[in-house]
């Protein structure tokens, strides 16, 4: 009997340790997830545009393809890479953040440029005989583009989360924290995206099949409001891309020793307000301006590189 009681005491002690560890993991995951909130918002706001324009029956399968690739990237590629980096080359983390931030700045600035110079006009300039892709090829192209953008954003999220975890935590603790963040963020982002892209179908169903006049009016309002909502979401996603990209670059440069951009943003935002929402807003706007400038500067560079690669491919084909 005494042996059984001792065993139960041991089990209770182990359960307490496990519970404390789980609480610690969830606590660190929540803290790190908050730090990465900007990139998460960006991810959720950017993704729906890749599904826009397809038949209703293809929307959820496309979201599922992107979500599945996102989970794979986070758990199988980025999580082990982040842990290896934290052990063998932690000094590289700010440089990877800079590269990812610059990519976000470029993507955001390119979208702004396409609004100023419509994409169809650019396509005709580059290719006068430009013909639209069929639905299958367009879907494949959109999914690839979404997965590429998600990979960058996921890398930013995981890197920011890694930098926000307790530096004294063990490797397995860091792995657990990053794993929780990867799963929760993927489910949250793509659950939200699925709801957004199917909202118009829900609205149409309510408008046609609603049992009450309020339900039918609500359905009509949803259907009429979704195009404007999607446009607004695209604008928010682009703005978030520029803001997050600029913010990441500024903070990473500060971390590696170049303090001028960070100090300038902090000083100007402080002149607007010493703290609170106005200070945050001023900082976000300044980071966004930096993101636009960096992105516009990168556009001709990326264009020249892509053009050179295209010429090499054409030469190899001949």
SULDA-V760759 format. One record per residue. N is the residue number from 1. RES is the residue in one letter. SS is DSSP state (H for helix, E for strand, C for the rest). PHI is phi in whole degrees, -180 to 180 (NA if undefined). OMEGA is omega in degrees with one decimal (999 if undefined). Layout:
n:N res:RES ss:SS phi:PHI omega:OMEGA
n:N res:RES ss:SS phi:PHI omega:OMEGA
This chain:
n:1 res:X ss:C phi:NA omega:179.1
n:2 res:X ss:H phi:-63 omega:178.0
n:3 res:X ss:H phi:-65 omega:178.9
n:4 res:X ss:H phi:-66 omega:178.6
n:5 res:X ss:H phi:-64 omega:178.6
n:6 res:X ss:H phi:-65 omega:178.5
n:7 res:X ss:H phi:-63 omega:178.7
n:8 res:X ss:H phi:-64 omega:176.1
n:9 res:X ss:H phi:-63 omega:178.5
n:10 res:X ss:H phi:-64 omega:179.0
n:11 res:X ss:H phi:-62 omega:179.1
n:12 res:X ss:H phi:-63 omega:179.3
n:13 res:X ss:H phi:-65 omega:178.8
n:14 res:X ss:H phi:-64 omega:179.5
n:15 res:X ss:H phi:-63 omega:178.2
n:16 res:X ss:H phi:-65 omega:178.7
n:17 res:X ss:H phi:-64 omega:179.5
n:18 res:X ss:H phi:-63 omega:179.1
n:19 res:X ss:H phi:-63 omega:178.2
n:20 res:X ss:H phi:-63 omega:179.5
n:21 res:X ss:H phi:-65 omega:178.7
n:22 res:X ss:H phi:-63 omega:177.6
n:23 res:X ss:H phi:-60 omega:-180.0
n:24 res:X ss:H phi:-65 omega:179.3
n:25 res:X ss:H phi:-61 omega:-178.5
n:26 res:X ss:H phi:-66 omega:178.7
n:27 res:X ss:H phi:-64 omega:178.2
n:28 res:X ss:H phi:-67 omega:178.8
n:29 res:X ss:H phi:-64 omega:178.5
n:30 res:X ss:H phi:-64 omega:179.9
n:31 res:X ss:H phi:-64 omega:-178.8
n:32 res:X ss:H phi:-67 omega:178.5
n:33 res:X ss:H phi:-64 omega:177.0
n:34 res:X ss:H phi:-64 omega:179.1
n:35 res:X ss:H phi:-63 omega:-177.6
n:36 res:X ss:C phi:-92 omega:-173.6
n:37 res:X ss:H phi:-58 omega:-179.0
n:38 res:X ss:H phi:-60 omega:179.2
n:39 res:X ss:H phi:-68 omega:178.3
n:40 res:X ss:H phi:-66 omega:177.2
n:41 res:X ss:H phi:-59 omega:178.4
n:42 res:X ss:H phi:-58 omega:-178.8
n:43 res:X ss:H phi:-60 omega:-178.2
n:44 res:X ss:H phi:-68 omega:-177.2
n:45 res:X ss:H phi:-80 omega:-175.3
n:46 res:X ss:H phi:-81 omega:-169.6
n:47 res:X ss:H phi:-61 omega:-176.5
n:48 res:X ss:H phi:-56 omega:-177.9
n:49 res:X ss:H phi:-66 omega:179.1
n:50 res:X ss:H phi:-73 omega:-179.3
n:51 res:X ss:C phi:-98 omega:-175.0
n:52 res:X ss:C phi:-62 omega:175.6
n:53 res:X ss:C phi:100 omega:179.4
n:54 res:X ss:C phi:-91 omega:176.6
n:55 res:X ss:C phi:-61 omega:-176.8
n:56 res:X ss:H phi:-56 omega:-177.8
n:57 res:X ss:H phi:-68 omega:-177.7
n:58 res:X ss:H phi:-95 omega:-173.1
n:59 res:X ss:H phi:-64 omega:-178.0
n:60 res:X ss:H phi:-66 omega:175.2
n:61 res:X ss:H phi:-59 omega:178.2
n:62 res:X ss:H phi:-68 omega:177.6
n:63 res:X ss:H phi:-59 omega:-179.7
n:64 res:X ss:H phi:-64 omega:177.8
n:65 res:X ss:H phi:-58 omega:-178.1
n:66 res:X ss:H phi:-68 omega:-179.2
n:67 res:X ss:H phi:-63 omega:179.7
n:68 res:X ss:H phi:-62 omega:177.9
n:69 res:X ss:H phi:-65 omega:179.6
n:70 res:X ss:H phi:-64 omega:178.8
n:71 res:X ss:H phi:-62 omega:178.7
n:72 res:X ss:H phi:-61 omega:-179.2
n:73 res:X ss:H phi:-60 omega:-177.5
n:74 res:X ss:H phi:-67 omega:-170.7
n:75 res:X ss:H phi:-84 omega:-172.7
n:76 res:X ss:H phi:-97 omega:-176.4
n:77 res:X ss:H phi:-105 omega:-169.9
n:78 res:X ss:H phi:-76 omega:-179.4
n:79 res:X ss:H phi:-62 omega:176.7
n:80 res:X ss:H phi:-61 omega:179.9
n:81 res:X ss:H phi:-63 omega:179.5
n:82 res:X ss:H phi:-64 omega:179.8
n:83 res:X ss:H phi:-67 omega:177.9
n:84 res:X ss:H phi:-62 omega:179.4
n:85 res:X ss:H phi:-62 omega:-178.1
n:86 res:X ss:H phi:-66 omega:-178.7
n:87 res:X ss:H phi:-88 omega:-170.2
n:88 res:X ss:H phi:-101 omega:-177.1
n:89 res:X ss:C phi:-149 omega:-179.2
n:90 res:X ss:H phi:-63 omega:179.7
n:91 res:X ss:H phi:-69 omega:179.0
n:92 res:X ss:H phi:-81 omega:-174.4
n:93 res:X ss:H phi:-56 omega:178.5
n:94 res:X ss:H phi:-60 omega:-179.7
n:95 res:X ss:H phi:-68 omega:175.2
n:96 res:X ss:H phi:-66 omega:176.1
n:97 res:X ss:H phi:-63 omega:179.0
n:98 res:X ss:H phi:-62 omega:179.3
n:99 res:X ss:H phi:-61 omega:178.8
n:100 res:X ss:H phi:-65 omega:178.1
n:101 res:X ss:H phi:-63 omega:178.2
n:102 res:X ss:H phi:-64 omega:177.3
n:103 res:X ss:H phi:-62 omega:178.6
n:104 res:X ss:H phi:-63 omega:177.3
n:105 res:X ss:H phi:-61 omega:179.8
n:106 res:X ss:H phi:-63 omega:-179.5
n:107 res:X ss:H phi:-62 omega:179.9
n:108 res:X ss:H phi:-66 omega:-179.5
n:109 res:X ss:H phi:-65 omega:178.6
n:110 res:X ss:H phi:-63 omega:178.5
n:111 res:X ss:H phi:-66 omega:176.9
n:112 res:X ss:H phi:-62 omega:179.8
n:113 res:X ss:H phi:-64 omega:179.2
n:114 res:X ss:H phi:-69 omega:174.2
n:115 res:X ss:H phi:-69 omega:-179.7
n:116 res:X ss:H phi:-74 omega:176.5
n:117 res:X ss:C phi:-120 omega:-173.5
n:118 res:X ss:C phi:-50 omega:-175.2
n:119 res:X ss:H phi:-59 omega:-179.8
n:120 res:X ss:H phi:-61 omega:178.5
n:121 res:X ss:H phi:-65 omega:178.6
n:122 res:X ss:H phi:-63 omega:-179.2
n:123 res:X ss:H phi:-63 omega:179.9
n:124 res:X ss:H phi:-68 omega:177.7
n:125 res:X ss:H phi:-66 omega:-177.3
n:126 res:X ss:H phi:-76 omega:-176.0
n:127 res:X ss:C phi:-144 omega:-177.0
n:128 res:X ss:C phi:-59 omega:-179.1
n:129 res:X ss:C phi:-100 omega:-177.4
n:130 res:X ss:C phi:-58 omega:176.8
n:131 res:X ss:C phi:-122 omega:-178.3
n:132 res:X ss:C phi:-68 omega:178.6
n:133 res:X ss:C phi:-77 omega:173.7
n:134 res:X ss:C phi:-75 omega:-171.3
n:135 res:X ss:H phi:-59 omega:-177.5
n:136 res:X ss:H phi:-66 omega:179.4
n:137 res:X ss:H phi:-68 omega:178.4
n:138 res:X ss:H phi:-65 omega:178.0
n:139 res:X ss:H phi:-62 omega:179.6
n:140 res:X ss:H phi:-61 omega:-179.5
n:141 res:X ss:H phi:-66 omega:179.8
n:142 res:X ss:H phi:-63 omega:-179.0
n:143 res:X ss:H phi:-63 omega:178.2
n:144 res:X ss:H phi:-62 omega:178.8
n:145 res:X ss:H phi:-63 omega:179.4
n:146 res:X ss:H phi:-65 omega:-179.4
n:147 res:X ss:H phi:-67 omega:178.4
n:148 res:X ss:H phi:-64 omega:179.0
n:149 res:X ss:H phi:-64 omega:179.1
n:150 res:X ss:H phi:-62 omega:-180.0
n:151 res:X ss:H phi:-61 omega:178.8
n:152 res:X ss:H phi:-64 omega:179.9
n:153 res:X ss:H phi:-64 omega:178.3
n:154 res:X ss:H phi:-65 omega:177.2
n:155 res:X ss:H phi:-62 omega:177.2
n:156 res:X ss:H phi:-64 omega:-179.8
n:157 res:X ss:H phi:-60 omega:-177.8
n:158 res:X ss:H phi:-68 omega:179.7
n:159 res:X ss:H phi:-69 omega:177.2
n:160 res:X ss:H phi:-62 omega:178.9
n:161 res:X ss:H phi:-63 omega:178.4
n:162 res:X ss:H phi:-61 omega:-179.5
n:163 res:X ss:H phi:-68 omega:-177.1
n:164 res:X ss:H phi:-95 omega:179.4
n:165 res:X ss:C phi:-77 omega:179.6
n:166 res:X ss:C phi:-62 omega:-177.9
n:167 res:X ss:C phi:-63 omega:180.0
n:168 res:X ss:C phi:-88 omega:-179.2
n:169 res:X ss:C phi:-67 omega:178.3
n:170 res:X ss:C phi:-73 omega:-176.8
n:171 res:X ss:H phi:-63 omega:-178.2
n:172 res:X ss:H phi:-68 omega:176.9
n:173 res:X ss:H phi:-65 omega:177.8
n:174 res:X ss:H phi:-62 omega:179.4
n:175 res:X ss:H phi:-62 omega:179.9
n:176 res:X ss:H phi:-65 omega:179.4
n:177 res:X ss:H phi:-62 omega:-179.9
n:178 res:X ss:H phi:-65 omega:178.5
n:179 res:X ss:H phi:-64 omega:177.9
n:180 res:X ss:H phi:-62 omega:179.6
n:181 res:X ss:H phi:-61 omega:-178.6
n:182 res:X ss:H phi:-59 omega:-177.5
n:183 res:X ss:H phi:-69 omega:-175.9
n:184 res:X ss:H phi:-63 omega:-177.8
n:185 res:X ss:H phi:-68 omega:179.6
n:186 res:X ss:H phi:-63 omega:179.1
n:187 res:X ss:H phi:-63 omega:-177.8
n:188 res:X ss:H phi:-65 omega:-176.7
n:189 res:X ss:H phi:-65 omega:-173.3
n:190 res:X ss:H phi:-82 omega:168.4
n:191 res:X ss:H phi:-65 omega:178.0
n:192 res:X ss:H phi:-65 omega:179.7
n:193 res:X ss:H phi:-63 omega:179.0
n:194 res:X ss:H phi:-62 omega:178.3
n:195 res:X ss:H phi:-64 omega:-178.6
n:196 res:X ss:H phi:-64 omega:-173.7
n:197 res:X ss:H phi:-73 omega:179.2
n:198 res:X ss:H phi:-99 omega:-177.0
n:199 res:X ss:H phi:-61 omega:-179.0
n:200 res:X ss:H phi:-66 omega:177.0
n:201 res:X ss:H phi:-67 omega:176.8
n:202 res:X ss:H phi:-63 omega:178.3
n:203 res:X ss:H phi:-61 omega:179.0
n:204 res:X ss:H phi:-63 omega:178.6
n:205 res:X ss:H phi:-63 omega:178.6
n:206 res:X ss:H phi:-64 omega:-178.1
n:207 res:X ss:H phi:-63 omega:-175.7
n:208 res:X ss:H phi:-93 omega:-172.2
n:209 res:X ss:H phi:-116 omega:-177.7
n:210 res:X ss:C phi:-57 omega:-176.6
n:211 res:X ss:C phi:-83 omega:-179.7
n:212 res:X ss:C phi:-120 omega:179.0
n:213 res:X ss:H phi:-66 omega:177.7
n:214 res:X ss:H phi:-63 omega:179.5
n:215 res:X ss:H phi:-63 omega:179.9
n:216 res:X ss:H phi:-67 omega:178.0
n:217 res:X ss:H phi:-65 omega:177.4
n:218 res:X ss:H phi:-62 omega:178.6
n:219 res:X ss:H phi:-62 omega:178.2
n:220 res:X ss:H phi:-62 omega:-179.7
n:221 res:X ss:H phi:-63 omega:179.3
n:222 res:X ss:H phi:-64 omega:-178.6
n:223 res:X ss:H phi:-62 omega:-179.5
n:224 res:X ss:H phi:-70 omega:-175.2
n:225 res:X ss:H phi:-84 omega:-174.3
n:226 res:X ss:H phi:-64 omega:177.9
n:227 res:X ss:H phi:-58 omega:177.5
n:228 res:X ss:H phi:-65 omega:178.4
n:229 res:X ss:H phi:-63 omega:179.6
n:230 res:X ss:H phi:-66 omega:176.3
n:231 res:X ss:H phi:-63 omega:178.0
n:232 res:X ss:H phi:-62 omega:179.9
n:233 res:X ss:H phi:-66 omega:177.2
n:234 res:X ss:H phi:-63 omega:178.7
n:235 res:X ss:H phi:-65 omega:178.6
n:236 res:X ss:H phi:-62 omega:179.6
n:237 res:X ss:H phi:-62 omega:178.9
n:238 res:X ss:H phi:-66 omega:177.9
n:239 res:X ss:H phi:-62 omega:179.0
n:240 res:X ss:H phi:-65 omega:178.5
n:241 res:X ss:H phi:-60 omega:-179.7
n:242 res:X ss:H phi:-70 omega:179.5
n:243 res:X ss:H phi:-64 omega:-178.4
n:244 res:X ss:H phi:-63 omega:-180.0
n:245 res:X ss:H phi:-60 omega:178.6
n:246 res:X ss:H phi:-63 omega:180.0
n:247 res:X ss:H phi:-63 omega:-179.6
n:248 res:X ss:H phi:-64 omega:-179.5
n:249 res:X ss:H phi:-63 omega:-178.6
n:250 res:X ss:H phi:-60 omega:-178.1
n:251 res:X ss:H phi:-70 omega:179.1
n:252 res:X ss:H phi:-68 omega:176.1
n:253 res:X ss:H phi:-63 omega:177.0
n:254 res:X ss:H phi:-62 omega:-177.8
n:255 res:X ss:H phi:-68 omega:-178.8
n:256 res:X ss:H phi:-89 omega:171.5
n:257 res:X ss:C phi:119 omega:176.8
n:258 res:X ss:C phi:-100 omega:-167.9
n:259 res:X ss:C phi:-93 omega:-172.6
n:260 res:X ss:H phi:-57 omega:-179.2
n:261 res:X ss:H phi:-60 omega:-178.8
n:262 res:X ss:H phi:-63 omega:-178.4
n:263 res:X ss:H phi:-65 omega:179.3
n:264 res:X ss:H phi:-65 omega:178.8
n:265 res:X ss:H phi:-61 omega:-179.0
n:266 res:X ss:H phi:-62 omega:-178.8
n:267 res:X ss:H phi:-67 omega:-179.1
n:268 res:X ss:H phi:-66 omega:177.8
n:269 res:X ss:H phi:-66 omega:177.5
n:270 res:X ss:H phi:-66 omega:177.3
n:271 res:X ss:H phi:-69 omega:177.6
n:272 res:X ss:H phi:-77 omega:179.4
n:273 res:X ss:C phi:-160 omega:-179.0
n:274 res:X ss:C phi:-74 omega:-179.4
n:275 res:X ss:C phi:-175 omega:176.8
n:276 res:X ss:H phi:80 omega:-173.2
n:277 res:X ss:H phi:-64 omega:-177.5
n:278 res:X ss:H phi:-64 omega:177.5
n:279 res:X ss:H phi:-65 omega:178.2
n:280 res:X ss:H phi:-63 omega:-178.3
n:281 res:X ss:H phi:-63 omega:179.2
n:282 res:X ss:H phi:-63 omega:177.9
n:283 res:X ss:H phi:-63 omega:-179.8
n:284 res:X ss:H phi:-63 omega:179.7
n:285 res:X ss:H phi:-64 omega:179.0
n:286 res:X ss:H phi:-65 omega:176.4
n:287 res:X ss:H phi:-62 omega:178.2
n:288 res:X ss:H phi:-65 omega:177.3
n:289 res:X ss:H phi:-63 omega:176.7
n:290 res:X ss:H phi:-61 omega:178.4
n:291 res:X ss:H phi:-62 omega:178.5
n:292 res:X ss:H phi:-63 omega:-178.7
n:293 res:X ss:H phi:-61 omega:179.6
n:294 res:X ss:H phi:-62 omega:-179.5
n:295 res:X ss:H phi:-64 omega:178.8
n:296 res:X ss:H phi:-65 omega:177.0
n:297 res:X ss:H phi:-67 omega:-178.6
n:298 res:X ss:H phi:-79 omega:-174.8
n:299 res:X ss:H phi:-56 omega:178.6
n:300 res:X ss:H phi:-66 omega:178.9
n:301 res:X ss:H phi:-66 omega:179.3
n:302 res:X ss:H phi:-64 omega:178.3
n:303 res:X ss:H phi:-61 omega:179.2
n:304 res:X ss:H phi:-66 omega:179.6
n:305 res:X ss:H phi:-65 omega:-179.9
n:306 res:X ss:H phi:-65 omega:177.3
n:307 res:X ss:H phi:-64 omega:178.8
n:308 res:X ss:H phi:-64 omega:178.7
n:309 res:X ss:H phi:-65 omega:178.3
n:310 res:X ss:H phi:-64 omega:178.0
n:311 res:X ss:H phi:-64 omega:178.4
n:312 res:X ss:H phi:-63 omega:179.1
n:313 res:X ss:H phi:-64 omega:179.0
n:314 res:X ss:H phi:-64 omega:178.8
n:315 res:X ss:H phi:-64 omega:179.5
n:316 res:X ss:H phi:-67 omega:-179.8
n:317 res:X ss:H phi:-67 omega:179.2
n:318 res:X ss:C phi:-83 omega:999
